[in-house]
Amino acid sequence: MSPTDTTPVPQRIAHRAGLTPEATAVRAPEGELTYRQFDRRARAVAEELLAAGAGPEDTVLLGVRRGVHWAVGLLGIWYAGAAPLLVDLDAPDERLRTLLRAAGTRHAVAQDTHAAAMLQRRTGSELFWASTSTAAPASQARPADVAAGSLAYVLFTSGSTGQPKPVAVGHAGLAAQVATLAERYGLTAEDAVLQFAAPAFDVSLEEALPTWCTGGTAVFVKDNVLSPAELEPFLDQERISVVNLPTPYWSQWAKDLERSPRPLPSALRRVVIGSDAGRTADLARWTAAGRPPVISCYGLTESTITATSYEPGPAELAAFAGDELIPLGEPLAGVRAYVLDEDLREAPPGAAGELYLAGSCLARGYHGRPGLTSERFVADPFAETPGERMYRTGDRVTRAPGGPIVFLGRADDQVKIRGHRVELKEVEAAVADHPDVVDVVARATRGADGPQLAAWAAVTPGSPLTPDALRRHLLAKVPGYLVPAVVTLMDRLPRTPGGKLDPRALPAPDPR
């Protein structure tokens, strides 16, 4: 039977392996896999996991790095009916131990015996494991039939208390999102999609799963910290047609192309950006140079990766007054987005409110944390079906009649500086307007006379820009209360493997 948009992802990939067994599913520095090889090696992993007692609702540590083994391990866990636990293998040992305890993980996949022994030593756990290197004979057990509501994966996101939160995503929500995104990005079996995101970041799933469900090729880059200019030859060589990049990385690319105009790889037809707020000035730079269309996406781990998207037409792009935040856009199919006030009433058009998400995109909640789940996943008073939930994002947004949703900032990112209410995103926009600034973050810090603004800015290599020169530039363009009292210039801002800022890794503000 042909799969539908509600068929769980592993069943859709298995079906694709039967349709086009000799097509290339995975291409990585260590080799390639056809769909037949991909399917058979995943079945071998599943057999070992099943023999070790793994099954539905069990989490399995995906203890391999990007590439062939990551792909095989991911699909093999699903073929066993279990759920992958996605973690950063470069995290400190104590962090890994905390995550495994929180997820109740007793199983793992590893590349070989040595890697498995190292994982067990680092985590301090006796893990039942399966090898992603096992040769796969032709007679392998069929993939498990996973229920739509069963656990698809667990991924930890940072918590406001400093404790990681284990987000549990179900197969129904994942299947809906994969089908929607495959259509949104226009994916076909002819596409070669860049696998750029870190394996511990859910965008890695957004890159791979719609690709495999439509019969395309996921192409893994060996190193995702190379510059955009260094990435271009790889895109050209591999005939990459679709890329999904962190917004700050794409912003750096847009500015670099403006400074050094050059043709992009000819096969590239679609650029997807996300993980942070983008700027319309970068979008204008990119579009004016005739670059491939850009889709800006917004979502959270709790909304199964992407919830809204935005792709302006020429008239809409020309209507931007200056360097504004790229709008969040419109909800994807099956997603509902509400702009609500503090009393959970719909905010009037044009008024600010908090964004709540509902619909098929929602995760099941926080794995093993019913109290935390009920705090953030609340009853949806607008749903047609009783019992449905909505997720409180903590993001402040607005929406004019007939217009897209526009991001204003985090609910906790509005600060008062010398009596003025200041949005940190507005400060970041002003700093980012300098041609030598490629990335920036602003924060309120404690000063001698009360709160003051501090900014950390990454600048282009070799730039003569100084903190004082940047402040003078800002004073000529924006009110004084928007100019950071302290500016720290850096080669690169600290970011997580998924492209999000790591605020704890920022250096102390430089008072120079």
C-alpha positions in Angstrom: 0.0 0.0 0.0 1.3 3.5 -0.9 2.1 5.7 2.1 0.1 8.8 2.9 1.0 12.0 4.7 0.0 10.4 8.0 2.1 7.3 7.5 5.0 7.3 10.0 8.3 8.4 8.6 10.1 5.0 8.9 7.4 3.3 6.9 7.6 5.9 4.2 11.4 5.5 3.9 11.0 1.7 3.8 8.4 2.1 1.0 10.8 4.4 -0.9 13.6 1.8 -0.6 11.3 -0.7 -2.3 10.4 1.8 -5.1 13.9 3.0 -5.9 16.4 0.6 -4.3 19.4 1.7 -6.4 18.9 5.5 -6.0 21.4 7.2 -3.7 19.9 7.9 -0.3 23.1 9.0 1.6 26.3 10.6 0.4 29.0 11.4 3.0 32.7 11.7 3.2 33.0 8.1 4.3 30.9 6.7 1.4 27.5 6.4 -0.2 24.4 4.2 0.5 21.7 3.3 -2.0 18.2 3.1 -0.6 18.5 -0.7 -0.6 21.7 -0.6 1.4 20.3 2.0 3.7 17.2 -0.1 4.4 19.2 -3.3 4.9 21.7 -1.8 7.3 19.0 -0.2 9.3 17.2 -3.5 9.6 20.4 -5.1 10.9 20.6 -2.4 13.6 16.9 -3.0 14.5 17.5 -6.7 14.9 20.3 -6.1 17.4 18.2 -3.6 19.3 15.2 -5.8 19.4 17.4 -8.7 20.7 18.6 -6.3 23.4 15.1 -5.6 24.5 14.5 -2.2 22.9 11.0 -1.4 21.7 8.2 1.2 21.6 8.6 4.2 24.0 12.2 3.2 24.7 14.8 5.9 24.0 18.0 4.9 22.3 21.1 7.0 22.4 22.1 7.9 18.8 25.8 7.6 19.6 27.3 8.3 16.2 28.4 11.4 14.4 27.2 12.9 11.2 27.3 10.8 8.0 26.5 7.3 7.0 26.4 5.9 10.5 24.1 8.6 11.8 21.6 7.8 9.0 21.8 4.1 9.6 21.5 4.4 13.3 18.5 6.8 13.1 16.5 4.6 10.8 17.6 1.4 12.6 16.2 2.7 15.9 12.9 3.5 14.2 12.8 0.1 12.5 13.0 -1.4 16.0 10.0 0.7 17.1 12.1 2.7 19.5 12.9 6.4 19.7 16.3 8.0 19.1 17.7 10.3 21.8 19.5 13.1 19.9 22.5 14.5 21.9 25.7 16.4 21.3 28.5 13.9 21.6 31.0 16.7 22.2 29.1 17.7 25.4 30.9 17.1 28.7 30.6 13.6 30.2 28.5 14.9 33.1 26.1 16.5 30.7 25.7 13.2 28.8 25.0 11.4 32.0 22.4 13.9 33.0 20.6 13.6 29.7 20.6 9.8 29.7 19.2 9.7 33.3 16.5 12.3 32.4 15.5 10.3 29.3 15.7 6.9 31.0 18.0 5.6 28.3 19.4 2.1 28.5 20.2 1.4 24.8 22.5 2.9 22.3 23.7 2.6 18.7 27.4 3.0 18.1 29.7 2.5 15.2 31.7 -0.4 16.6 32.8 -2.1 19.8 35.4 0.5 20.6 32.9 3.4 20.2 30.4 1.6 22.3 32.9 1.0 25.1 33.8 4.7 25.1 30.1 5.7 25.3 29.6 3.5 28.2 32.7 4.8 30.0 31.6 8.4 29.3 28.0 8.0 30.4 28.8 5.7 33.3 26.0 3.4 32.1 25.7 -0.2 31.1 24.2 0.4 27.7 22.7 -2.4 25.5 24.0 -1.4 22.1 23.7 -2.1 18.4 26.4 -1.6 15.8 25.8 0.6 12.7 28.7 -1.2 11.0 27.0 -4.6 10.9 26.9 -6.2 7.4 23.3 -6.7 6.4 22.3 -9.9 4.7 19.2 -10.0 2.5 16.9 -11.7 5.0 16.2 -9.0 7.6 13.1 -8.7 9.7 10.6 -6.1 8.5 10.5 -2.7 10.1 8.2 -2.4 13.2 4.8 -1.0 12.8 4.9 2.1 14.9 1.7 3.6 16.2 0.9 7.2 15.2 0.9 8.4 18.8 4.1 6.5 19.8 7.3 8.3 20.7 9.4 9.3 17.6 12.4 11.0 19.3 13.5 12.9 22.3 15.7 16.1 22.1 16.7 18.3 24.9 16.3 22.0 24.8 17.6 24.6 27.3 15.4 25.6 30.2 15.0 28.9 31.8 16.1 27.3 35.1 19.3 26.0 33.6 18.0 22.4 33.6 17.6 20.8 30.1 14.0 19.9 29.0 13.5 16.6 27.2 11.0 17.4 24.4 9.1 14.2 23.3 7.9 14.3 19.7 5.3 11.7 18.5 5.2 10.0 15.1 2.0 11.6 14.1 3.3 15.1 14.5 6.6 14.2 12.8 4.9 12.6 9.8 2.6 15.6 9.3 5.6 18.0 9.5 7.7 16.0 7.1 4.9 15.8 4.5 4.2 19.5 4.8 7.8 20.6 4.5 8.5 18.3 1.5 5.7 20.0 -0.3 6.7 23.5 1.0 10.3 23.1 -0.3 9.2 21.4 -3.5 11.3 18.3 -2.9 11.5 15.5 -5.5 13.7 12.5 -6.1 16.0 14.7 -8.2 17.1 16.8 -5.2 20.4 16.6 -3.4 19.8 18.3 -0.1 22.7 19.5 2.1 23.0 17.9 5.5 24.5 20.8 7.4 22.9 21.0 10.9 24.6 19.3 13.8 23.1 15.8 14.6 21.9 17.1 18.0 19.8 19.8 16.4 16.3 19.0 15.1 16.9 20.8 11.8 19.1 17.8 10.9 15.9 15.8 10.8 14.2 18.5 8.7 17.1 18.2 6.2 17.1 14.4 6.0 13.6 13.1 6.5 11.6 15.0 3.8 14.5 14.2 1.4 14.3 10.4 2.1 10.5 10.4 2.0 10.6 11.8 -1.5 13.5 9.7 -2.8 16.2 12.4 -2.9 19.8 12.3 -1.6 21.0 13.7 1.7 24.5 14.9 1.3 26.6 15.3 4.5 29.2 17.9 4.7 32.2 16.9 6.7 32.6 20.2 8.6 29.8 22.6 9.2 32.0 25.4 10.6 33.5 26.3 7.3 32.7 29.8 5.9 30.1 30.3 3.2 32.8 31.0 0.7 34.4 27.7 1.6 31.1 25.9 1.4 30.3 27.0 -2.1 32.8 24.6 -3.9 31.3 21.7 -2.0 27.7 22.8 -3.1 28.9 23.0 -6.7 30.8 19.7 -6.6 27.9 17.8 -5.1 25.2 19.5 -7.2 23.3 20.6 -4.1 19.8 21.9 -4.9 18.5 22.8 -1.4 20.2 24.1 1.7 18.9 24.8 5.2 21.1 27.2 7.1 21.2 29.0 10.4 20.1 32.6 9.7 23.3 34.2 11.0 25.3 32.0 8.7 23.2 33.0 5.7 23.4 36.6 6.7 27.1 36.4 6.7 26.9 34.8 3.2 24.6 37.6 1.9 27.0 40.3 3.1 30.0 38.5 1.7 28.4 38.1 -1.7 27.6 41.9 -1.7 31.3 42.6 -1.0 32.6 40.0 -3.5 29.9 39.4 -6.2 30.1 36.0 -7.8 27.8 33.4 -9.3 26.5 30.7 -6.9 26.5 27.0 -7.7 24.2 26.5 -10.6 22.2 23.6 -9.1 21.2 25.6 -6.0 17.5 26.4 -6.3 16.2 26.9 -2.8 17.7 28.3 0.4 15.9 27.8 3.8 16.9 29.8 6.8 16.0 29.6 10.5 17.0 29.4 14.1 17.3 33.1 14.6 15.6 36.3 13.5 16.8 37.6 10.1 17.0 41.1 8.6 15.2 42.4 5.6 18.4 44.3 4.5 20.1 40.9 4.0 17.1 39.6 2.2 17.2 42.6 -0.1 20.9 42.1 -0.7 20.4 38.5 -1.6 17.3 39.1 -3.8 18.8 42.1 -5.7 21.7 40.0 -6.7 19.4 37.4 -8.3 20.2 34.7 -5.7 17.9 31.6 -5.3 14.7 32.2 -3.4 14.9 32.2 0.4 12.3 30.8 2.8 12.6 32.1 6.3 11.3 29.6 8.8 10.3 29.8 12.5 9.7 27.1 15.0 10.7 25.4 18.2 11.6 22.0 19.3 8.2 21.8 20.9 6.6 22.6 17.5 8.3 19.7 15.7 11.0 22.0 14.2 9.1 24.4 11.9 5.8 26.0 12.5 5.6 29.1 10.2 7.4 30.2 7.0 7.8 33.4 5.1 8.8 34.0 1.4 8.0 37.6 0.2 7.2 38.5 -3.3 8.9 41.4 -5.1 6.2 43.9 -4.1 6.3 42.9 -0.5 10.1 43.0 -0.4 10.1 46.5 -1.9 7.6 47.7 0.7 10.0 47.3 3.6 10.8 50.7 5.0 14.3 49.8 6.1 16.3 47.1 7.9 13.5 45.3 9.7 13.1 41.8 11.2 12.1 39.3 8.6 8.4 38.4 9.5 7.6 35.0 10.8 5.1 34.6 8.1 2.2 32.3 8.0 1.5 29.0 9.8 2.3 25.8 7.9 -0.6 23.5 6.9 -2.1 21.9 10.0 -0.6 24.6 12.3 -2.6 27.2 14.2 -1.0 30.4 15.4 -2.7 32.7 18.0 -1.6 36.2 19.1 -2.9 36.4 22.7 -2.9 38.9 25.5 -2.2 38.1 29.2 -5.8 36.9 29.6 -5.5 34.5 26.6 -7.8 36.7 24.5 -6.9 37.4 20.9 -4.9 40.6 20.7 -6.4 43.3 18.4 -4.9 43.6 14.9 -1.6 45.4 15.1 -1.3 45.0 18.9 1.5 43.0 20.6 0.8 39.7 22.2 2.4 36.4 22.9 2.5 33.7 20.2 0.8 30.4 20.9 1.0 27.4 18.6 -1.4 24.6 18.1 -2.3 21.8 15.7 -0.5 18.8 14.3 2.9 20.3 14.9 2.8 20.0 18.7 5.2 17.7 20.5 3.7 15.3 23.0 5.2 17.3 25.8 8.3 17.0 28.0 9.4 13.4 28.4 8.6 12.2 31.9 7.8 15.8 33.1 4.0 16.1 33.4 4.2 19.2 35.6 6.4 21.1 33.1 4.3 19.8 30.2 1.1 21.2 31.8 2.8 24.5 32.4 3.8 25.1 28.8 1.3 23.0 26.8 -2.1 24.5 27.9 -5.7 24.0 26.9 -6.6 25.5 23.6 -9.8 27.5 24.1 -10.2 28.1 20.3 -10.0 24.5 19.1 -13.0 22.9 17.5 -12.2 19.6 19.2 -12.2 19.5 23.1 -9.0 18.5 24.8 -6.6 20.0 22.2 -3.6 22.0 23.5 -1.5 25.0 22.5 2.1 25.8 23.3 3.1 29.0 24.9 6.2 30.1 23.0 7.3 33.1 25.1 7.7 35.1 21.9 6.2 38.6 21.5 4.6 39.1 18.1 2.1 41.3 16.3 -0.1 40.9 13.2 -1.8 43.5 11.1 -5.0 42.6 9.2 -4.1 40.5 6.2 -0.4 40.7 7.1 2.2 38.1 8.3 3.1 37.5 11.9 5.9 39.8 12.9 8.4 38.9 15.7 9.0 41.7 18.3 11.2 39.9 20.7 11.2 37.5 23.6 8.7 38.2 26.4 11.7 38.7 28.7 13.8 40.7 26.2 12.2 44.1 26.8 14.3 46.2 29.1 14.1 49.8 30.4 17.2 52.0 29.8 17.1 55.5 31.3 13.4 55.5 31.3 13.0 54.2 27.7 11.5 50.8 26.9 14.1 49.1 24.6 13.7 45.9 22.6 17.0 44.2 22.4 16.3 43.1 18.8 16.1 46.8 17.9 19.5 47.4 19.3 20.9 44.3 17.4 19.4 45.7 14.2 21.1 49.0 14.6 24.5 47.3 15.3 24.0 44.8 12.4 23.5 47.8 10.0 27.2 48.5 10.1 28.8 46.9 6.9 31.6 45.2 8.9 29.3 43.5 11.4 28.3 40.0 10.5 26.7 38.8 13.7 25.5 40.5 16.9 23.8 40.0 20.2 22.7 42.6 22.7 22.0 42.1 26.4 21.1 44.3 29.4 23.9 44.3 32.0 24.3 45.9 35.4 26.1 49.3 35.3 27.1 51.8 38.0 23.9 53.8 37.5 21.5 50.9 36.7 20.9 48.7 33.7 23.0 49.4 30.6 23.2 47.9 27.2 26.0 45.7 26.1 26.6 44.3 22.6 28.9 41.6 21.3 29.6 41.8 17.6 31.4 39.5 15.2 33.1 41.5 12.4 34.6 40.6 9.1 38.2 39.3 9.1 40.7 42.2 9.0 38.2 44.9 9.7 39.7 48.0 11.3 36.4 48.6 13.2 36.9 49.5 16.9 34.2 49.6 19.7 34.4 53.4 19.8 34.0 53.7 16.0 31.0 51.4 16.1 29.4 53.5 18.9 30.0 56.7 16.9 28.4 55.1 13.9 25.4 54.2 16.0 25.1 57.7 17.6 24.8 59.1 14.1 21.8 56.9 13.3 19.8 56.0 16.4 18.8 57.6 19.7 21.4 57.5 22.4 19.4 55.1 24.6 19.7 52.5 21.8 23.5 52.7 21.7 25.3 50.1 23.8 27.4 51.5 26.6 29.8 48.6 26.1 30.8 46.9 22.8 32.8 43.8 22.6 34.2 42.9 19.1 34.9 39.2 18.4 35.9 37.0 15.5 32.8 34.8 16.0 29.9 34.7 18.5 29.6 31.5 20.5 26.8 29.4 19.1 25.4 26.0 19.7 25.8 23.2 17.1 22.3 24.2 15.9 23.2 27.8 15.3 21.6 29.4 18.3 23.5 31.8 20.5 25.1 30.3 23.6 24.8 33.2 26.0 26.8 31.4 28.8 29.8 31.3 26.5 29.9 35.1 25.9 32.9 36.7 27.4 32.5 39.4 30.1 31.7 42.8 28.5 34.8 44.6 27.3 34.8 48.1 28.8 37.3 49.4 26.4 
